[in-house]
């Protein structure tokens, strides 16, 4: 198993990519701290892990709040031990509006969860990782941090910020045996993408514009990249954005 005897703290674990990654990490031997603002979602993830013979705990936290971020780390350490792996995955899409129409509070909310949440997740786990001899951090960015998307100013800004602070964290902590990388998904079949589509499915024409493979991605495909980055198989990779987008950003 690729993550035998590891402890993984995963935010946004109550649904979508976070849940799928939690299940995969557990299958590969990790004990999971499933963190989500949706406590029931996190508890369901734990139930699914335990049904497969794995071990996990659920914890409710708003990753944008410093007190919650500190509490989720403290609870993980108290109940499981110092995490060897942190997967800062929690995020929201925000409102789809032009820059001139987007309300200040809506911009701030996306930045708080998608960027500040990642920063806080690293801020409060890295000191423990250093004392524990190292670890790996995976941050969820997006191709939106690499290209511009209409009506997505806050989301693009946040995800570009995630890529930037991933590089900074890698620079600051390499000497402590801590690797930090980011995943940049394209369109993935998750509840978030469904909400963006208004609850419907993406048309073939739309898919053809964003994927040379003729389909959108599966959460499992992002989870496998996260597993690679969290495991020793990526032992010489740090400070990099790993694009998993079906070719969206080729041209």
C-alpha positions as CSV (number, residue, x, y, z in Angstrom):
1,X,0.0,0.0,0.0
2,X,1.3,3.4,-1.0
3,X,0.2,5.2,2.2
4,X,0.6,2.5,4.8
5,X,0.7,3.9,8.4
6,X,0.2,7.5,7.2
7,X,-2.2,10.0,8.6
8,X,-4.0,12.2,6.1
9,X,-6.0,15.4,6.9
10,X,-8.3,16.1,4.0
11,X,-10.5,19.2,3.7
12,X,-13.6,19.2,1.6
13,X,-13.9,15.5,2.4
14,X,-17.6,15.4,2.6
15,X,-18.3,15.2,-1.2
16,X,-16.8,15.3,-4.6
17,X,-13.1,15.0,-5.2
18,X,-12.4,15.2,-1.4
19,X,-14.6,12.2,-0.6
20,X,-13.2,10.1,-3.5
21,X,-9.6,11.0,-2.5
22,X,-10.4,10.1,1.2
23,X,-11.7,6.7,0.1
24,X,-8.6,6.1,-2.1
25,X,-6.1,7.2,0.5
26,X,-7.8,4.9,3.1
27,X,-7.7,2.0,0.6
28,X,-3.9,2.7,0.3
29,X,-3.4,2.4,4.0
30,X,-3.9,5.9,5.4
31,X,-6.0,6.9,8.4
32,X,-8.2,9.8,7.4
33,X,-9.3,13.0,9.2
34,X,-12.2,13.9,7.0
35,X,-12.8,17.7,7.4
36,X,-15.8,19.5,6.0
37,X,-18.2,22.3,6.8
38,X,-20.9,19.8,6.1
39,X,-20.6,17.6,9.1
40,X,-23.1,15.0,7.8
41,X,-21.1,14.8,4.6
42,X,-17.9,14.2,6.5
43,X,-19.5,11.5,8.6
44,X,-20.8,9.7,5.5
45,X,-17.3,9.7,4.1
46,X,-16.1,8.1,7.4
47,X,-18.9,5.6,7.2
48,X,-17.9,4.6,3.7
49,X,-14.2,4.3,4.7
50,X,-15.1,2.1,7.7
51,X,-17.3,-0.1,5.6
52,X,-14.2,-0.9,3.6
53,X,-12.2,-1.7,6.7
54,X,-10.4,1.6,6.9
55,X,-10.1,4.1,9.8
56,X,-11.2,7.7,9.8
57,X,-12.7,10.5,11.9
58,X,-15.0,13.3,10.9
59,X,-14.6,16.9,12.0
60,X,-16.7,20.0,11.1
61,X,-14.7,23.1,10.2
62,X,-14.9,26.3,8.2
63,X,-11.4,26.3,6.7
64,X,-11.6,30.1,6.1
65,X,-11.7,30.7,9.9
66,X,-8.4,30.6,11.8
67,X,-10.0,29.1,15.0
68,X,-11.6,26.3,13.0
69,X,-8.3,25.5,11.1
70,X,-6.5,25.3,14.4
71,X,-9.2,23.1,15.9
72,X,-9.2,20.7,13.0
73,X,-5.4,20.2,13.3
74,X,-5.6,19.9,17.0
75,X,-8.4,17.3,16.8
76,X,-6.5,15.3,14.2
77,X,-3.4,15.2,16.4
78,X,-5.3,14.3,19.5
79,X,-7.3,11.5,18.0
80,X,-4.9,10.2,15.3
81,X,-1.5,11.8,15.6
82,X,0.4,14.3,13.5
83,X,-0.7,14.2,9.9
84,X,2.0,13.1,7.4
85,X,-0.3,14.3,4.6
86,X,-2.4,17.4,4.2
87,X,-4.7,17.7,1.3
88,X,-6.1,21.2,1.3
89,X,-9.1,20.6,-1.1
90,X,-12.0,22.5,0.2
91,X,-13.4,25.1,-2.1
92,X,-16.4,26.8,-3.6
93,X,-17.2,28.2,-7.1
94,X,-18.8,31.5,-6.0
95,X,-21.2,33.6,-8.1
96,X,-20.8,33.8,-11.8
97,X,-20.8,37.5,-12.4
98,X,-18.7,40.1,-14.2
99,X,-16.1,42.0,-12.2
100,X,-18.2,45.1,-12.3
101,X,-21.3,43.3,-11.0
102,X,-19.7,41.1,-8.3
103,X,-20.5,42.2,-4.8
104,X,-17.6,42.8,-2.4
105,X,-18.8,40.2,0.0
106,X,-19.1,37.5,-2.7
107,X,-15.5,38.2,-3.9
108,X,-14.3,38.0,-0.3
109,X,-16.0,34.7,0.5
110,X,-14.4,32.9,-2.5
111,X,-11.0,34.3,-1.6
112,X,-11.5,33.3,2.1
113,X,-12.4,29.7,1.4
114,X,-10.4,28.9,-1.7
115,X,-7.2,30.8,-0.8
116,X,-7.1,31.8,2.8
117,X,-8.4,28.2,3.7
118,X,-5.4,26.7,1.9
119,X,-3.0,29.2,3.6
120,X,-4.5,28.4,7.1
121,X,-4.3,24.7,6.4
122,X,-0.6,25.0,5.8
123,X,0.0,27.5,8.5
124,X,-1.3,25.3,11.3
125,X,0.0,21.9,10.1
126,X,3.5,22.8,8.9
127,X,5.0,23.4,12.4
128,X,3.8,19.9,13.5
129,X,5.1,18.4,10.3
130,X,8.5,20.0,10.9
131,X,8.7,18.5,14.5
132,X,7.6,15.1,13.1
133,X,10.3,15.0,10.5
134,X,8.4,16.1,7.4
135,X,5.4,15.3,5.2
136,X,3.6,16.1,2.0
137,X,1.0,18.8,1.2
138,X,-1.3,18.8,-1.7
139,X,-3.3,21.9,-2.5
140,X,-6.3,22.0,-4.9
141,X,-5.8,24.8,-7.4
142,X,-7.5,24.8,-10.8
143,X,-6.8,25.5,-14.5
144,X,-8.7,28.7,-13.5
145,X,-5.4,29.8,-11.9
146,X,-3.7,29.5,-15.2
147,X,-6.2,30.9,-17.7
148,X,-8.9,33.5,-17.5
149,X,-12.5,32.4,-17.3
150,X,-15.3,34.9,-17.8
151,X,-17.5,35.8,-14.8
152,X,-15.0,34.1,-12.5
153,X,-12.7,36.8,-11.3
154,X,-12.7,35.8,-7.6
155,X,-12.3,32.1,-8.4
156,X,-9.5,32.7,-10.9
157,X,-7.7,35.0,-8.4
158,X,-8.0,32.5,-5.6
159,X,-6.7,29.6,-7.6
160,X,-3.8,31.6,-9.0
161,X,-3.0,32.5,-5.4
162,X,-3.1,28.8,-4.4
163,X,-0.5,28.1,-7.1
164,X,1.7,31.0,-5.9
165,X,1.6,30.1,-2.2
166,X,2.2,26.4,-3.0
167,X,5.5,27.5,-4.6
168,X,6.4,29.7,-1.5
169,X,5.6,26.9,0.9
170,X,7.8,24.5,-1.1
171,X,10.6,27.0,-1.0
172,X,10.3,27.6,2.7
173,X,10.0,24.0,3.8
174,X,12.0,21.8,1.5
175,X,14.8,21.8,4.1
176,X,12.3,20.4,6.6
177,X,11.6,17.4,4.3
178,X,8.2,18.8,3.4
179,X,7.0,18.7,-0.2
180,X,4.2,21.0,-1.4
181,X,2.4,20.6,-4.7
182,X,-0.9,21.8,-6.3
183,X,-3.4,20.0,-8.6
184,X,-5.0,22.0,-11.3
185,X,-8.2,20.1,-12.4
186,X,-10.2,21.0,-15.5
187,X,-13.9,20.2,-15.7
188,X,-14.5,17.3,-13.3
189,X,-17.8,15.5,-12.8
190,X,-18.6,16.8,-9.3
191,X,-21.5,18.5,-7.5
192,X,-19.7,21.8,-8.0
193,X,-19.6,21.5,-11.8
194,X,-23.2,20.4,-11.7
195,X,-24.1,23.6,-9.9
196,X,-22.2,25.7,-12.4
197,X,-24.3,24.0,-15.1
198,X,-27.5,24.8,-13.3
199,X,-28.0,21.3,-12.2
200,X,-27.8,19.9,-15.8
201,X,-25.2,18.1,-17.8
202,X,-22.6,19.8,-20.1
203,X,-23.4,19.7,-23.8
204,X,-21.2,17.9,-26.2
205,X,-20.3,21.2,-27.8
206,X,-19.2,22.6,-24.5
207,X,-17.2,19.6,-23.7
208,X,-15.4,19.7,-27.1
209,X,-14.2,23.2,-26.2
210,X,-12.6,22.2,-22.9
211,X,-11.4,18.7,-23.5
212,X,-9.5,17.1,-26.4
213,X,-10.5,13.7,-25.0
214,X,-14.2,14.4,-25.6
215,X,-15.4,14.1,-22.0
216,X,-15.1,15.7,-18.6
217,X,-12.9,14.2,-15.9
218,X,-13.8,11.9,-13.1
219,X,-13.1,12.6,-9.5
220,X,-11.2,9.3,-9.3
221,X,-8.7,10.8,-11.9
222,X,-8.0,13.7,-9.6
223,X,-7.8,11.4,-6.6
224,X,-5.1,9.3,-8.3
225,X,-3.0,12.4,-8.9
226,X,-3.4,13.4,-5.3
227,X,-2.3,9.9,-4.3
228,X,0.8,10.2,-6.5
229,X,1.7,13.6,-5.0
230,X,1.0,12.4,-1.4
231,X,3.1,9.2,-1.8
232,X,6.8,8.6,-2.1
233,X,6.3,7.9,-5.8
234,X,6.6,11.7,-6.3
235,X,9.6,12.1,-4.0
236,X,11.4,14.6,-6.2
237,X,8.4,16.7,-7.0
238,X,7.7,19.9,-5.1
239,X,6.5,23.5,-5.8
240,X,4.7,22.5,-9.0
241,X,1.2,22.8,-10.4
242,X,0.1,19.4,-11.9
243,X,-2.5,19.9,-14.6
244,X,-5.2,17.3,-15.0
245,X,-7.6,18.9,-17.5
246,X,-8.1,16.7,-20.5
247,X,-6.2,19.1,-22.6
248,X,-8.2,22.3,-21.8
249,X,-5.0,24.4,-21.5
250,X,-3.1,23.1,-24.5
251,X,-3.9,26.0,-26.7
